[in-house]
Amino acid sequence: MIKLVPILYLLLLSFSTIIAPISNDQTNDAILTTFKNGSSREIAKFMEQSVELNINGNQGEFSKNQAELVLRDFFKKYPPENFEILHESNSGEQIKNYIGTYQSMGEPYRILIKGKIFRDEMRIYSIEIMKY
């Protein structure tokens, strides 16, 4: 029985390292898909109740519903052609940032998404969209 404890410990440790990247990949895929589709409604599912938006220098703090409307207007004016996550970083265990490139009408935009991890789920608190 004593020899079985280290084996169980190693199995649990290896299982936990396998599970963590899957949830990150799912979050990445969901964010990638929502920006590729220009779906403000889907992006809003990841938002905090209060969100900072900065779109080409026009910035403010908005409720989740208001932020969804602002993003919907952005996507109408600048329909998506492509979106790609260029960089992902973590600051501690609870802060996650994405830098991506959004393509619309042949023009590139840099998108910076900042979020917190809460109960294994990303909650976006800031989105910055700037034309290159």
C-alpha positions, 0 to 999 in steps of 0.5 A: 500500500505504501508503494501505491501512494507515490504512484497515485500521486504521480498519476494525479499530478500528471492528470492535473497538468493535462487538464489545465491546458485544455481549458486555456485552449478552449478559452483561446478558441472561444475568444478567437472565434468570437472576434473572427465572427464579429460576435459582440454577443458572444464576447459579452459572455466573457465580460465582467459587469463593468468593462473598459473599452478603448476603440481608436482612442475613444475610451470609457468604462461601460456596463456589460450591456453597453460594451456589447452595443459599442462592440456591435457598432464597431463590428458593423463599421469594420466587419471582420475578415480575420483575427489572430491571437499573436501573444498570450500572457499570464500575470500571476494565476489570475490575470490573463492578457491576449494581444491579437490582430484583427483584419477589416477591409484590408486594414489591421487593428491591434486588439488587447484583451485583459481578463481575470480568471475566476472559477476557471473562467476568463472574465474580460475587464478591458478591451483595446482596439487600435488601428495600426 
